[in-house]
């Protein structure tokens, strides 16, 4: 059951629902939000191994920040140089994370052109060296998140997954059964994921297409995976974690959605300061407004705000008036 515990190397994970790495989104407070709603494991946004290795100040202060209440937490690194990855993994371990995830699935051109991300789906020897270096440098359980292949119909990811476990000692595979070419479009190939699960001597965490309660349950049952990894389906809907785990049965009320957005706004200010939080939150507002039935007018008003306080004022009419 999704509520059962499982092992990631020597790390005990309380349940089988995981927050996926979300590029540009998965800050400590987004991870903490998922944890508050029941996630057994949370993974950070994608972090450059080169930035960590070269001690980039912003990376060190912001992207390596871990909240004491979000454990167990994994930090995702990307990069194609084994020596740099080994150094970065050592630094990340010192930051207090519990595991490291290696990104071999990012399809973004600026990542792939460096030889990292999904580019490594065609360079298995380097991918194995990078994953092994992360394990050696950190001493932590290492997972690898990858896709089925670079292009439609390719299954290089399945072949690579086996090598990563057998040769690099990877503790688990995060598998997105779509090609890098299609990004998030099209239906995931859960049959291919099931084949990987059956043939791999390590846990598989399945992702891709888990947009709601029914889709997440279907993916878990269809693949036989050790766990499921929620990504876009959890944006503005952290209650999906608690519903999958049987902690609640119903959809959140308007008041709950507004309270959750308030919590997110407070944490964004805590992390980024007022000015930057106001800008960062503009990408988050649409996730919540969909649930508030605020419509285009509210969406437009929030996108025009420069400060968090202005956004709160735009949301205020949605709250019942105090008597």
PyMOL commands that set and color helices and strands:
alter all, ss='L'
color gray80, all
select helices_A, chain A and resi 28-36+49-53+57-63+82-94+109-112+117-122+124-138+156-168+180-182+190-199+213-223+232-234+239-244+254-272+274-280+282-292+295-303+308-316
alter helices_A, ss='H'
color red, helices_A
select strands_A, chain A and resi 6-8+11-13+17-19+41-48+73-78+99-104+141-149+172-179+203-207+227-230
alter strands_A, ss='S'
color yellow, strands_A
deselect
rebuild
show_as cartoon
